[in-house]
Amino acid sequence: MTVEEKLGQLQQLTWTGDTGPGGGQTEAVERAARAGLLGSVLNLHGAAHTNTLQRMAVEESRLGIPLLFGLDVVHGFWTTFPIPLAQASSFDPEVAALDARVSAKETRSNGVRWTFSPMMDVTHEPRWGRIAESCGEDPYLNAVLAVAKVRAYQGDDLTADDNVAACAKHFVAYGGAEGGRDYNTVDVSEQRLRNHYLPPFRAAVDAGVATVMAAFNTVSGVPAHGNPHTLTGILKEDWGFDGVVVSDYTGVEELIAHGYAADGADAGRLALTAGIDMEMVSTHIFDHGSRLLAEKRISEDRLDDAVTRILRLKFALGLFDDPYTAEEGAVDEPTAEARAAARLTAARSMVLLKNDGVLPLRADTGSIAVVGPFADHTDLHGTWAGPGCRRFPSVSVLDAVRSAAPGATVTHAGADAGITEAVAAAESADVTVLVVGEEPELSGEAAVRSELGLPDGQEELIAAVATTGKPFVVVLVNGRPLTVGNWADGVPALLEAWHPGIEAGSAIADVLFGAVNPGGKLPVTFPRSVGQIPVYYNRENTGRPYDPQQPDEKYVSKYLDLVDGPQYAFGHGLSYTTFATGRPVADRESVTVAELELGERIEIQVDVENTGGRTGDEVVQLYIQDPVASIAQPVRRLRGFERVTLAAGERRTVRFSLGAEDLGFWTNDPAGCFTVEPGRIDVYAGTSSLADSHCALTIG
């Protein structure tokens, strides 16, 4: 390969035409493909379109190296599943895997073999719009779901026609953006980086993820796209990652705006040297690479390493054996099976925040009002919903309620109706379903909010419906935690449905009418007020912790004008039945550091019983606390969970296993030092992060 051809493999360009190949917007892509100076294309799908462009690369270029097509398939291609934050609420890895398997099949059949998913950015920041794409505030939960999705996207064989290459993004600490403002500064200690932000990525790498995407933010002053410590030192050297590191959209060029690179040539040099293998959209490595190599500002070894990684991925995906996609086999719409999967996962992802006995609704109810701005809304796909959201509307809550209660008189006051019409509908009905929330455009990338209340007079609507004195339930459809404290205490029932995807209304109705007993749990804390942010369960204790037994104590860590603690805690979620969990029991009371380092593990048992009158799901959650350590540890750290289905009266023992990776922590050593220290470890078990039932272990 010539130097120019090598540099071409490092280039990814975006398809910007509205249709297929031939548009003037895509001239640069077609020219580069024909010349063999392009490695990848994003934002083009459809087997006929990708095949046309692929033929230019394979049949007209000197070496015939095939292109790799990539696309953001975040929670569905044609079939949109719940947003990732909702999937995290399921506390069920199979929910994430089901999305990935359906998405991979639809995506691959449309000529795309690479998805820029899953996102695994741990975040404490609900103002940040991209929390919708994450799995919330806990690194362990993010890691478990990331592994499930990576394995389901990629399967056992990347050449198979129902698998795609996954991408772990965004590396790293993107979720720590100051003020929740997208692309903003992240100043993070080494121990916080390694204990909080890196674990999901390490888990994804260990699971064999094919690619990693760099983040837009700085990491303690150094932009992630030019950060040799994270991209090369940790990812490639310490972890042995041998896949492709791709930049984010114009991320290399943005090194200039960061004040880190002087110009395009400098940006290309810094990015490639730091560990970027492929540049997305901006073209500085390709444009300046030959000169940089001649001037010995980049090394030939680093260039060859990047090319090798890219070609190895293309071989793994079978592109050299069969670069084309069978057009007759393309999936061109959601199948009945895919819709059923989307409906199931959406229902399993919903969280019952409150219920004073209104739910579940009866299918033989005489009259039901379905009101609110999202009552008849058919775009509940959520952010980054894939091409399907433009062709296939979501099932509306109104239509689904009518189907679930065919004998009921269903009245409606939707987005075009005012408060007066909604109140009139509620007054005339036996029960009201009030659907409120955020438009999908209010969450996702570059969708940061400074206030987290319901938009556009929706809180006033809730208050007005409450004055009728009639039973009602509030359904939230949203992409982030909201501040609901102004009205939540006054509603009889509150269901967090998130943005549920293509089968939104059907899944909501399944839960409202009890066809599905809700079992989801919050993967992120709901704040009482924006001024309380960041508020999260895995906090440190401080030297002057607030004591609820002494609420009048002044000199403690608290707000003068706000009740301590969250509105709803991490792990919270109710059911239509009730559960009791027992005290955790360990198979041994002590273990030595040496034994743990040799692989010894401690087995924990927790009994859980359905004490109610119907079958339901409970998520048994296991947390640890290290009360005395050389680096202050969180008051709780999630280290295990299991979602179990129990019949009324059924009892089961759930088992967890704790090892060195659970009981130790990373220090501030920039070279990376993981330590397990002697002392007491408290192990908590229950149904939320507020669980107080515990046992103690001693590490000697």
C-alpha positions in Angstrom: 0.0 0.0 0.0 1.1 3.5 -0.7 1.2 6.0 2.1 -1.8 7.8 0.6 -3.7 4.5 0.4 -2.9 3.8 4.0 -4.1 7.2 5.1 -7.2 6.6 3.1 -8.1 3.6 5.2 -8.0 5.9 8.3 -10.7 8.2 6.8 -14.4 7.9 7.4 -16.7 10.3 5.6 -20.4 10.9 6.0 -23.0 10.4 3.4 -25.0 13.5 3.1 -27.3 12.9 0.2 -31.0 12.6 0.7 -31.3 9.5 -1.5 -28.7 7.0 -2.9 -25.4 7.4 -4.6 -25.1 10.1 -7.3 -26.1 13.2 -5.4 -23.8 16.3 -5.6 -23.5 16.3 -1.8 -21.7 12.9 -1.9 -19.1 13.7 -4.6 -16.2 13.5 -2.3 -17.2 10.1 -1.0 -17.6 8.6 -4.4 -14.3 10.1 -5.7 -12.4 8.8 -2.7 -14.0 5.4 -3.0 -13.0 5.0 -6.6 -9.5 6.1 -5.8 -9.1 3.7 -3.0 -8.6 6.5 -0.5 -11.5 5.9 1.8 -11.9 3.4 4.6 -15.5 3.9 5.9 -18.8 5.7 5.3 -21.4 6.5 7.8 -25.1 7.5 7.5 -25.8 5.5 4.3 -28.0 2.4 4.5 -30.1 0.3 2.2 -28.5 -2.7 0.4 -28.9 -1.2 -3.1 -27.2 2.0 -2.0 -24.3 0.5 -0.1 -23.7 -2.0 -2.9 -23.5 0.7 -5.5 -20.9 2.6 -3.5 -19.1 -0.6 -2.5 -18.7 -1.5 -6.2 -16.9 1.8 -6.8 -14.3 0.9 -4.1 -13.9 -2.8 -4.8 -14.1 -2.8 -8.6 -12.6 0.6 -9.6 -9.8 1.2 -7.0 -6.3 -0.2 -7.4 -6.4 -2.5 -4.4 -10.1 -3.2 -4.2 -10.3 -2.8 -0.4 -14.0 -2.8 0.6 -15.6 0.0 2.5 -17.1 -0.4 6.0 -20.5 1.2 6.5 -21.4 2.5 9.9 -24.5 3.9 11.5 -25.8 5.1 14.9 -28.2 2.2 15.6 -28.6 3.1 19.3 -31.9 1.4 20.2 -33.3 0.1 16.9 -33.0 0.3 13.2 -36.6 -0.1 11.8 -37.9 -1.5 15.1 -37.3 1.1 17.8 -36.9 -0.3 21.3 -37.0 1.8 24.5 -34.2 4.3 25.0 -31.1 2.9 26.7 -31.9 4.6 30.0 -35.2 2.9 30.0 -33.6 -0.5 29.1 -31.4 0.1 32.2 -34.5 0.4 34.3 -35.3 -3.3 33.5 -32.3 -4.4 35.4 -32.4 -7.3 32.9 -29.4 -7.9 30.6 -31.7 -9.9 28.2 -33.7 -6.7 27.5 -30.5 -5.0 26.2 -29.6 -8.2 24.3 -33.0 -8.5 22.7 -32.7 -5.0 21.3 -29.2 -5.7 20.0 -30.1 -8.9 18.3 -33.2 -7.5 16.4 -31.2 -4.3 15.6 -28.2 -6.2 14.3 -30.3 -8.3 11.9 -32.2 -5.4 10.5 -29.0 -3.3 10.2 -26.8 -5.9 8.6 -29.5 -6.7 6.0 -29.5 -3.1 5.0 -25.8 -3.0 4.1 -24.4 -1.7 7.5 -22.0 -3.9 9.4 -21.0 -1.4 12.1 -23.1 0.2 14.8 -21.9 3.1 17.0 -23.4 1.5 20.1 -23.6 0.8 23.0 -23.0 4.0 24.8 -21.7 3.4 28.4 -21.2 6.8 29.8 -21.8 6.7 33.5 -23.4 10.0 34.6 -24.7 11.9 37.6 -26.1 14.6 35.5 -29.8 14.6 34.5 -29.5 18.0 32.8 -27.3 16.3 30.2 -29.5 15.3 27.3 -27.4 12.3 26.5 -28.3 10.6 29.8 -31.2 9.2 27.6 -28.5 7.1 25.7 -26.7 6.0 28.9 -27.6 3.4 31.5 -27.5 5.8 34.3 -25.4 6.6 37.3 -23.9 3.3 38.3 -20.7 1.8 36.7 -21.6 -1.8 37.5 -25.1 -1.6 36.0 -23.6 0.1 32.9 -21.0 -2.6 32.6 -23.5 -5.5 32.8 -25.8 -4.1 30.2 -22.9 -3.0 27.9 -21.5 -6.6 27.9 -25.0 -8.0 27.1 -25.4 -5.6 24.2 -21.9 -6.1 22.8 -22.3 -9.9 22.8 -25.7 -9.7 21.2 -24.7 -7.3 18.5 -21.5 -9.3 17.6 -22.5 -12.9 18.3 -19.9 -15.5 17.9 -19.0 -14.8 14.3 -18.9 -11.3 12.8 -19.2 -12.7 9.3 -22.7 -14.0 10.1 -25.5 -12.1 8.3 -27.3 -11.2 11.5 -24.3 -9.7 13.4 -22.6 -6.3 13.4 -19.5 -4.8 15.0 -20.3 -2.9 18.2 -18.7 0.3 19.4 -18.1 1.2 23.0 -18.6 4.9 23.4 -17.6 7.6 24.4 -14.1 7.0 25.7 -14.0 8.5 28.3 -15.8 10.4 31.2 -18.2 12.2 28.7 -21.0 11.8 31.3 -19.1 14.0 33.8 -19.6 17.2 31.7 -19.7 20.3 34.0 -23.2 21.6 34.4 -24.5 18.9 32.2 -23.6 21.0 29.2 -22.8 18.8 26.2 -19.2 18.6 25.1 -18.1 20.4 28.3 -15.1 20.1 30.6 -14.5 17.1 32.7 -11.9 17.5 35.5 -11.6 14.1 37.1 -9.1 12.4 39.5 -7.4 9.2 38.4 -9.2 7.2 41.0 -12.6 8.6 40.0 -11.7 7.9 36.3 -10.8 4.3 37.0 -13.5 3.5 39.6 -16.4 5.3 38.1 -16.0 6.0 34.4 -13.8 3.2 33.0 -15.3 0.0 34.4 -18.0 -0.4 31.6 -15.4 0.1 28.9 -13.1 -2.5 30.5 -16.0 -4.9 30.7 -16.8 -4.2 27.0 -13.2 -4.8 25.9 -13.1 -8.0 27.9 -16.3 -9.0 26.1 -14.6 -8.6 22.8 -16.0 -5.3 21.6 -14.7 -4.6 18.1 -14.4 -0.8 18.2 -14.2 2.1 20.7 -15.2 5.7 20.0 -13.4 8.7 21.6 -15.3 11.3 23.6 -15.8 15.0 22.8 -14.7 16.2 26.3 -11.4 16.9 27.9 -10.2 14.6 30.6 -8.4 16.7 33.3 -7.4 19.3 30.7 -6.4 16.9 27.8 -9.0 16.4 25.1 -10.0 12.7 24.8 -9.3 12.7 21.1 -5.7 13.6 21.8 -5.2 11.8 25.1 -2.4 9.2 25.0 -2.9 8.3 28.7 -6.5 7.0 28.1 -6.4 5.9 24.4 -3.0 4.2 24.3 -1.8 3.8 27.9 -5.0 2.4 29.4 -7.0 1.1 26.5 -4.4 -0.3 24.1 -1.5 -1.1 26.4 -3.0 -1.9 29.8 -6.1 -3.6 28.5 -4.6 -5.0 25.3 -7.4 -3.7 23.1 -6.5 -4.7 19.5 -9.6 -3.2 17.8 -10.3 0.1 16.1 -10.5 3.5 17.9 -12.6 5.8 15.9 -13.0 9.5 16.5 -16.4 11.1 17.1 -18.0 13.4 14.4 -15.3 16.0 13.7 -13.7 15.2 17.0 -10.1 15.5 15.6 -10.8 18.9 14.2 -12.2 20.0 17.5 -8.7 19.7 19.1 -8.1 23.1 17.5 -11.1 24.7 19.3 -10.1 23.0 22.5 -6.9 25.0 22.3 -4.9 21.8 22.2 -3.8 21.8 18.5 -2.5 24.8 16.6 -4.0 23.8 13.2 -5.3 20.9 11.2 -1.9 19.2 10.8 -1.2 19.5 14.5 -4.7 18.1 15.2 -4.0 15.1 12.9 -0.6 14.5 14.5 -1.9 14.6 18.1 -4.9 12.4 17.4 -3.0 9.7 15.5 -0.2 9.7 18.0 -2.5 9.5 21.0 -4.3 6.4 19.6 -7.0 7.4 17.1 -7.1 4.9 14.3 -9.9 6.3 12.1 -11.0 10.0 11.7 -14.7 10.6 11.3 -15.8 13.4 8.9 -12.9 15.8 9.4 -9.9 15.0 7.2 -6.8 16.2 9.0 -5.0 12.9 9.3 -5.5 12.2 5.6 -4.9 15.7 4.4 -1.6 16.2 6.4 -0.4 12.6 7.0 2.1 12.4 4.1 3.8 15.6 5.1 3.7 14.7 8.8 5.3 11.3 8.0 8.0 12.9 5.8 8.8 15.4 8.6 8.9 12.5 11.1 6.1 14.1 13.2 4.2 10.8 13.0 5.8 7.4 12.8 5.3 4.8 10.1 4.8 2.2 12.8 1.8 4.1 14.3 0.3 4.5 10.8 0.8 0.8 10.0 -0.7 -0.1 13.3 -3.9 1.9 12.6 -4.2 0.5 9.1 -3.7 -3.0 10.4 -6.5 -2.6 13.0 -8.9 -1.3 10.4 -8.1 -4.1 7.8 -8.3 -6.7 10.6 -11.8 -5.5 11.4 -12.9 -5.7 7.7 -11.5 -9.2 7.5 -13.4 -10.2 10.7 -16.6 -8.8 9.2 -16.2 -10.9 6.1 -15.9 -7.9 3.8 -13.0 -9.3 1.8 -14.8 -12.5 1.1 -18.2 -10.9 0.4 -18.3 -7.1 0.3 -21.9 -6.9 -0.9 -25.3 -7.3 0.8 -28.0 -9.5 -0.7 -30.6 -7.0 -1.7 -33.4 -9.5 -1.9 -32.8 -10.4 1.8 -33.1 -6.9 3.2 -35.5 -6.5 6.1 -37.5 -3.4 5.1 -40.0 -3.1 8.0 -40.5 -4.3 11.6 -41.6 -7.9 11.7 -44.4 -9.1 14.0 -41.7 -10.9 16.1 -39.6 -7.7 16.3 -42.7 -5.7 17.4 -43.5 -8.2 20.1 -39.9 -8.0 21.3 -40.1 -4.2 21.4 -43.4 -4.3 23.3 -42.0 -6.8 25.8 -38.8 -4.9 26.5 -40.7 -1.6 26.8 -43.1 -3.0 29.5 -40.2 -4.6 31.4 -38.5 -1.2 31.4 -41.2 0.8 33.1 -41.0 1.9 36.7 -44.0 2.3 39.0 -42.9 5.2 41.1 -46.1 5.5 43.2 -49.5 3.7 43.5 -52.2 4.5 46.0 -54.4 1.7 44.7 -55.5 3.1 41.4 -53.5 0.6 39.4 -53.9 -1.8 37.8 -56.9 -0.5 35.8 -59.8 -2.8 35.1 -60.5 -3.7 31.5 -64.2 -3.6 32.2 -64.1 0.0 33.5 -67.1 1.9 32.1 -65.4 5.1 31.0 -61.8 6.2 30.7 -60.4 9.6 29.8 -57.0 9.7 28.1 -55.7 13.2 28.3 -52.5 15.3 28.1 -50.1 16.4 25.3 -48.8 12.9 24.7 -52.1 11.0 25.0 -52.4 10.5 21.2 -48.7 11.2 20.4 -47.2 8.8 17.8 -43.6 9.8 18.2 -42.5 8.2 21.5 -39.4 6.6 19.9 -37.0 8.8 21.8 -33.7 10.3 20.8 -31.3 8.6 18.3 -34.2 6.3 17.2 -32.8 5.2 13.9 -34.4 5.4 10.4 -37.5 3.5 11.5 -38.8 6.5 13.5 -39.4 8.4 10.2 -41.4 5.6 8.7 -43.2 3.8 11.4 -45.1 5.8 14.1 -45.3 4.7 17.7 -48.5 3.1 18.9 -50.3 5.9 20.8 -51.5 5.5 24.4 -55.0 6.5 23.3 -55.2 3.7 20.7 -53.7 1.1 23.1 -56.2 2.0 25.9 -59.1 1.6 23.5 -57.7 -1.9 22.5 -57.1 -2.9 26.1 -60.6 -1.8 27.3 -62.8 -2.4 24.2 -66.1 -2.1 26.2 -65.2 1.2 27.8 -66.3 4.7 26.6 -62.9 6.3 26.0 -62.8 10.1 25.8 -59.8 12.1 24.8 -58.2 15.5 25.1 -54.8 15.6 23.6 -52.1 18.0 22.5 -54.5 20.4 20.8 -56.9 20.5 23.7 -56.7 23.0 26.6 -56.9 22.4 30.3 -60.6 23.0 30.3 -61.3 20.2 27.8 -59.0 17.8 29.7 -60.7 18.5 33.0 -64.1 18.0 31.4 -63.0 14.7 30.0 -61.7 13.7 33.5 -64.9 14.7 35.2 -67.0 12.6 32.9 -64.9 9.4 33.2 -64.5 6.8 35.9 -60.7 7.1 35.7 -58.2 9.3 33.8 -54.9 8.4 32.2 -52.9 11.6 32.0 -49.9 11.3 29.7 -47.2 14.0 30.2 -43.5 14.4 29.6 -40.9 15.6 27.1 -40.7 15.6 23.3 -37.9 13.3 22.1 -36.1 16.4 20.8 -35.7 17.6 24.4 -33.2 14.8 25.2 -30.3 13.4 23.4 -27.2 15.1 22.0 -27.0 18.9 22.4 -30.3 18.8 24.3 -29.4 20.2 27.7 -32.0 21.6 30.0 -31.3 24.0 32.9 -34.7 23.2 34.4 -36.1 19.7 34.7 -39.8 20.3 35.4 -42.5 19.4 32.9 -42.6 21.8 30.0 -45.5 23.9 28.6 -48.0 24.1 31.5 -48.2 20.3 32.1 -47.8 20.7 35.8 -50.9 23.0 35.8 -52.7 20.4 33.8 -52.0 17.8 36.5 -53.2 20.1 39.2 -56.4 20.8 37.4 -57.2 17.2 36.8 -56.5 16.5 40.5 -59.2 19.0 41.5 -61.8 16.8 40.0 -61.5 14.4 42.8 -61.7 11.5 40.3 -59.1 8.7 40.2 -56.3 9.2 37.8 -52.8 8.0 36.9 -49.9 10.1 35.5 -47.8 8.4 32.9 -44.4 10.0 32.2 -42.8 9.8 28.8 -39.4 11.4 28.9 -35.7 10.9 28.3 -34.2 11.9 31.7 -35.1 12.2 35.4 -37.5 15.1 36.0 -38.2 17.2 39.0 -41.7 16.0 40.0 -41.8 17.2 43.6 -44.2 20.0 42.9 -47.0 17.6 42.1 -46.0 14.0 42.7 -47.4 13.9 46.2 -50.8 14.9 44.9 -51.3 12.2 42.3 -52.7 8.7 43.1 -50.3 6.8 40.8 -47.2 7.6 38.8 -45.7 5.4 36.1 -42.3 6.2 34.6 -42.6 4.9 31.0 -39.6 6.8 29.5 -39.6 7.0 25.7 -40.7 3.4 25.0 -40.2 3.1 21.2 -42.4 1.8 18.4 -44.8 -0.2 20.7 -45.0 2.6 23.3 -48.8 2.8 23.8 -49.2 -1.0 23.8 -46.6 -1.5 26.4 -47.9 1.3 28.6 -51.4 -0.2 28.4 -50.0 -3.6 29.3 -48.7 -2.2 32.5 -51.7 0.1 33.3 -54.2 -2.8 32.9 -52.0 -5.4 34.7 -51.2 -7.6 31.7 -47.6 -6.9 32.8 -46.9 -6.4 36.5 -44.3 -3.6 36.6 -40.9 -4.7 37.9 -38.5 -2.0 36.7 -36.2 0.0 39.0 -34.7 3.5 38.6 -31.1 3.4 37.2 -30.7 7.0 38.1 -31.7 9.2 41.0 -34.7 11.6 40.7 -33.7 14.9 42.2 -36.1 17.0 44.4 -34.8 20.2 42.7 -32.3 21.2 40.0 -30.4 23.0 42.7 -29.7 19.7 44.3 -27.9 18.3 41.3 -25.7 16.3 41.3 -27.5 14.0 43.7 -26.7 10.3 43.4 -26.7 7.2 45.5 -23.0 6.3 45.2 -21.8 9.4 46.9 -19.1 9.8 49.5 -20.0 10.4 53.1 -18.2 13.7 53.8 -16.7 14.6 57.1 -20.0 16.1 58.3 -22.7 13.9 56.9 -26.4 14.7 57.4 -28.1 12.6 60.1 -31.9 12.3 59.6 -32.1 11.7 63.4 -30.8 15.2 64.0 -32.4 17.3 61.2 -31.8 20.6 63.0 -28.1 20.2 63.2 -26.6 23.2 61.2 -23.0 22.3 60.5 -23.6 19.3 58.3 -23.7 18.7 54.5 -27.3 19.7 53.6 -29.4 22.4 52.0 -31.2 25.0 54.2 -34.3 25.0 52.0 -34.6 21.4 50.8 -35.4 18.1 52.4 -32.3 15.8 52.4 -32.1 13.0 49.9 -33.6 12.3 46.5 -37.2 12.4 45.4 -36.9 8.8 44.2 -33.7 6.8 44.9 -31.6 4.7 42.6 -33.1 1.2 42.5 -36.6 2.3 43.5 -39.6 0.8 41.9 -42.9 -0.7 43.0 -45.1 -3.6 41.9 -48.8 -4.6 42.0 -47.7 -7.2 44.6 -45.4 -6.9 47.6 -42.0 -8.5 48.4 -39.9 -9.1 51.4 -36.1 -9.7 51.3 -34.1 -11.3 54.1 -30.8 -10.3 55.6 -27.8 -11.2 53.4 -25.9 -14.3 54.6 -22.2 -14.9 53.7 -20.7 -18.4 53.4 -17.8 -17.1 55.5 -17.1 -14.3 57.9 -13.6 -13.5 56.8 -11.1 -13.8 54.0 -7.5 -12.6 53.6 -6.2 -10.3 50.9 -3.9 -13.0 49.7 -6.8 -15.4 49.3 -8.8 -12.8 47.3 -5.8 -12.2 45.1 -5.6 -15.9 44.3 -9.2 -15.9 43.2 -11.1 -16.8 46.4 -14.7 -15.6 46.4 -17.4 -15.0 49.0 -20.8 -16.4 48.3 -23.8 -14.3 49.5 -27.4 -15.6 49.8 -30.5 -13.4 50.0 -34.0 -14.8 50.5 -36.8 -13.0 48.7 -40.5 -13.8 49.0 -43.6 -12.6 47.1 -45.9 -11.6 50.1 -48.7 -10.3 47.9 -51.5 -11.8 45.9 -50.3 -11.9 42.3 -47.2 -13.0 40.3 -44.6 -10.3 40.0 -41.0 -9.4 39.5 -38.6 -8.1 42.1 -35.0 -7.0 41.6 -32.8 -8.1 44.4 -29.9 -5.7 44.7 -26.6 -6.2 46.5 -24.4 -3.3 47.6 -21.2 -3.0 49.5 -19.6 -0.3 51.7 -16.0 -0.1 52.7 -16.3 2.2 55.8 -12.5 2.7 56.3 -10.2 3.0 53.3 -7.1 4.8 52.2 -9.3 6.6 49.7 -12.8 7.6 50.9 -15.3 5.1 49.4 -19.0 5.6 48.4 -21.7 4.9 51.0 -23.0 2.2 48.7 -21.6 0.4 45.6 -23.8 -1.9 43.5 -22.1 -5.2 43.0 -24.9 -7.5 42.0 -28.5 -7.7 41.1 -31.0 -10.3 39.9 -34.5 -9.8 38.6 -36.7 -12.7 39.7 -40.3 -13.6 38.9 -42.2 -15.1 41.8 -45.8 -16.4 42.1 -47.9 -15.2 45.0 -46.4 -16.7 48.2 -43.3 -18.1 46.4 -40.0 -17.8 48.1 -36.5 -18.1 46.5 -32.9 -17.8 47.5 -30.8 -15.5 45.3 -27.1 -16.0 45.2 -24.3 -13.5 44.6 -20.5 -14.0 44.4 -18.0 -11.3 45.6 -14.3 -11.3 44.6 -11.4 -9.0 44.7 -12.8 -6.9 41.8 -15.8 -6.2 44.0 -14.1 -5.5 47.3 -11.1 -3.4 46.1 -10.7 -0.1 44.4 -8.3 1.9 42.2 -6.0 4.4 43.7 -4.8 7.8 42.3 -1.6 6.2 40.8 -1.7 7.3 37.2 0.0 4.0 36.2 -3.0 2.2 37.5 -3.0 0.5 40.9 -5.9 -1.7 42.2 -5.8 -2.5 45.8 -7.7 -4.7 48.3 -7.2 -3.4 51.8 -7.7 -5.2 55.1 -10.7 -4.2 57.2 -14.5 -4.5 57.4 -16.8 -4.6 54.5 -20.5 -4.1 55.0 -22.8 -6.0 52.5 -26.3 -4.7 52.0 -29.2 -6.3 50.3 -32.7 -5.2 49.4 -34.9 -3.7 46.8 -33.3 -0.2 46.4 -30.1 1.7 47.2 -31.7 2.6 50.5 -31.6 -1.0 51.7 -30.4 -1.2 55.3 -30.3 -5.0 55.9 -26.7 -6.1 55.9 -24.0 -8.4 57.1 -20.3 -7.7 57.7 -17.2 -9.4 56.3 -13.6 -9.1 57.5 -10.7 -8.9 55.1 -7.5 -9.8 56.9 
